[in-house]
Amino acid sequence: MNNFSLYALTVLIWGTTWYAITFQLGSVHPILSVSYRFMVAAAALFFYVVVMRKKSLPRFSAKQHGMLAILGFYLFGLNYVLFYFGTQYLTSGLVAIVFSMMTLMNIVNQKLFFDQKVRPAVAAGSLIGLCGITMVFWPEFSHTHLGDYATLGFALCLLATYCASIGNMVSLKNSRSDIPVLEGNTYGMAYGAVFSFLLAILVGAPITFEFTTPYIASMLYLSIFGSAIAFGCYLTLMKNIGADKAAYATVLFPIVALIISTLFEGYVWTPLSICGVIISVIGNVIAMQFKRPSIKRSASLP
């Protein structure tokens, strides 16, 4: 699959997960919903690798398992736990704006962890895209008063975004250690599911499950498409073109989320939001047309 296909699938799938997550925030504790999501995602990847492709999972060293556990902790565990809680206090538009900041975080973290040169075109394209997304959601943003709960929601989502960026850096490190994306994700998602389940027990969350069609259907969609497939596309794309450019998907998929909101939640388009979409596309073109520099193999992570 070429980079354009990987990019398009990532944007389209993750753009629809915003709506699907709303069906997960009900009677089941959010931490448990995260755990269930990645239990199913890990099982789906295991089935695909072992049964459909008739391959055995590679034997990773203890050090590699440690890195996969860190990947699971940041990218398939803590990141989503924080986001599930944060979305209880912020509107979807504000959450999308916060998560779009991962483009800049990845640029900074690649410089910090891999000493990768910050390319002006990529940084400029990301900033232009963020400006476009801000224009799209500006009416929602301008009418929000940052009281105690909204401030808490913003802080949780910002921290969740940085955790996702750290997870991106761990994935890059793993790819440089010859850990294949598909098999690495299988273990990483399993570790993330275990972490979330243990955290749910630690906070005293009741072990429950919602046997309703909306909850089960949204969980399956988030697990198989939003996690197993989309993360495979995204992390492969990140390996191919770099974390800075790959993260630009987080700037574009809020536009897909906005279209879903138009169809199912009655969102009304404005001239400002239309201009914002156009500016985001322009930023995307600027960011994606430059080749990335190679990442040094001597890079280290904490």
N, C-alpha and C positions, 0 to 999 in steps of 0.2 A: 504494500500500500504506500503510495507516495505521500509527501509531506502535506500537500494540499488536502488530500482526503482525510488524513489524520487530524489536521487542523479543523476542517469542516465538521467532522464527527464530534470532536471535542466541544466545539462551540454549540452545535445543535443539541447534543445530549445534555450537557451541563446547563444550557439555557432553559431546558424544560424541568430540571430537577428542583428549581426554586418553587414551582407550583406543587410538585409532588411532595416536597418536605412538609407542606402545610397539613397534609393528611397524616403525618407521623406525630404531630404535636397534639396528643389527646390524653387518653387515660394511661398510656404506657409512659414510664419515666423516660425523659429524653436520652439519658445515658444508655439505658437499655435498648432504645430504638437504634442508637448508633451501633451498639454491640451486635444486635440482630442483623443489621444491614451488612456488616462486614463478615459475620459468620456465613451468611448466604453467599456473599461475593467471593470469599475464599473457597467455599465449597464448589461454586460454579467454575472457578478457575482450575481447581484441582480436577474436576470432572473433565474439563476441556483438555487439559494437558495429559492426564493419565489415561482416560478412557477414549476420548475422540482422537487424540494425536498418538496414543499408544506409546507415550514416553514416560519414563520415571523421573521424579523430581531429582535434580542434582544434589549431591552430598556437599553441602556447604561447610566450611570450617567454622570453628567456634567464633572466630573474629567476624566472619561474614554473617553468621546468625546474629551476632551482636548488632551489626549495622542494619540488618533487616528488622530487628526489634526496635531500633531507634527510628527507622523509617515508619514502622507501624505506629509507634507512639506519637510521632509528630503529624504524619500525613493521613493516617487512617484511624486515629484515636482522639487525641487531645484537640486537634483542629476542629473536628466535627462536634465534639462534646461542647466546646465553647460556642460554636456557631448555633447549635440547636438551642442553647440557653439565650444567646444574644438576640435571636430572631423573635423571642418572646417580648422584647422591649423596643425593638425598632421595626419600622416598616421595611418591606422587601426592597424598596428603592434605595434606602440608606444602606442596607446590608450590602447590596450590589456595589454601591460606590466604595464602601470600605474594602470589600474583597478585591476590587479593581486595583487597589494600591499595591497588590502583590507584584505587579510589573516593576514598579520602582524598587520594591524590597528585594526582588531577585537580582536586579542590576547591582544594588549595593552589596548583597550577600555574595555574589559571584566575585566581586572585587575583594571583599573581605576574606573569603575562604579559599578562593582559587587564584587570587591576584590577576583576574581577568580584566583587561582594559575596558573601561566604559566607553562604548561607541556613541558619539554624539547623535547619530541618526536614530539609533534604537531608543535612546533616552528621550529625544525630541518627539519621536512617534508615540511613545508611551504617554508623555505629558499631553500631547494633543488629544490622544484617545481619552484620557482621563477628563480633560476639559469637555469633550463631547458628551461623555456619560453624565458629567455633572450638570450639563445643560438639559439633558433628557429628564433627569430627576430633580431639577432645581425647584419646581413648584412644591414637590413633596418635602424637599429639604428645607425650604424657606419657611414652611408652615409648622416645622417641628420645633418645639421648645425643649431645649436640652435640660430637663429636670433630672432628678436623681436617677430614675429608672432608665431614661433615655441615655444618660451619660454612662450608666453601667452597661447598657446594651452596646453602645459604641466601643467602650473599652474591651468588652469581651470579644466583639467581632474583629477589632483591630489586633488583639492578641492572637486570635484564631488565624487571621491572615498571615501574621508573622510565623506562626507555627507551621502553616502550610508552606511558606517560603523556605524555612529550615528543612522541612521534609523534601522539598525540591533539591536542595543542596546535597542532602544525604543520598537521594536517588542518583544525582550526577556522580557522586563519589562511588556509589555501588556500580554504576555502569563502567567507570574507569577500572574497577576491580573485576571486570568480566562477569558480573552477575546479570544473567538475562532478565529482561524486564518482566516477562510473563511469569516465570517461575519466582522471581523476586517479589512480585506483587502478591502471589499466592501466599507466601510466607508472611509478607508484611501485613496483609489484610488479616491474616489469622492472628498475628501478634496484636494488631490494633483491636480486634474483637475481644481478645482475652483481656487486654488492658482495660477496655471500657466495661466489661462485665465485672472485673475485680473492683473497679472504681464504683460501680453501681452498688455492689455489696458493701463497700467501705462507707458509702454515704447513707446506707440503710434504705435504698430504693426497693420497693416491693417487686418481687419477680413475677411480673404479669405479662400477658399477651392479649392483644385485641383481635378477636376472631371476627373481624368485619371485612367486607370486600374492599372498601377504600384503603384500610390500613394495610392489608396483605398485598393488594395490588400495587400500592405505592412503594411498599418495602421491596417487593420483587423488582420493580422498575429501577429503584434507586440502587439496589444491590447488583443486578445484572448489567443494566445499561449505564447507570450513573457511576458505578464503581468499577466492576470488572472490565467492561469494555472501554469506558471513557478514560479511566486512569491508564489503561494499557496504551491507548492512542496518545494521550498527553505525555506520558513519560517516555514513550518512544520518540515522539516529536521533540521533546526536550533534549534527548540524547542526540538527535540529528541536527537540530538547529540552535540549541542552547536554551538555558532557562529564561533568559531575558526576552527572547522573541516568543518562545512557547507560552510564557505567562501572559502574552497579549490576548490570548483567548479569554482571560478573565476580564478584559475590557469589553470584548465583543459579546460574550454570552448574556450579559444583562439586557442587550437589545432583544435577543430571542425571548428572554423572560418577559420583556415588555410586550411583545407580540402575544404571548400566551395570556398575559394579564388583560390585553385588549379583547381577546376572544372569550375569556371565561370570568373576568373580574370587572369588566366595564371600564377599563382604562381609556381615557380620552386623549387623543394626540393633539399637540399644540404646535404652532410654528417653531417655538423654541426647541421642543423635543425632536422635530424633524431635522432642524439644523444640527442638533447634537448628534443624531445618527450619521448624517453626512460627514461631519467633522471626525467622528470615530473611524469611519471607513478610510478617510484620508490619512489619519494617523497610522492605521493598520498598513496601508500601502508603503508609507515611509519606513516603518519599523521592519517590515518583512523583506525589503528588497536588497538588504546588505548582508554579505556573508559574515558569519561569526568567526572570531579568532579561536584558536584551539585552546583547550584548558590544560594547564600544566599537570603532569602526572604526579608531581611532588606535592600537590594540594593536600591539605589536612583539614580535618574537622574535629571539633572537640569531642 
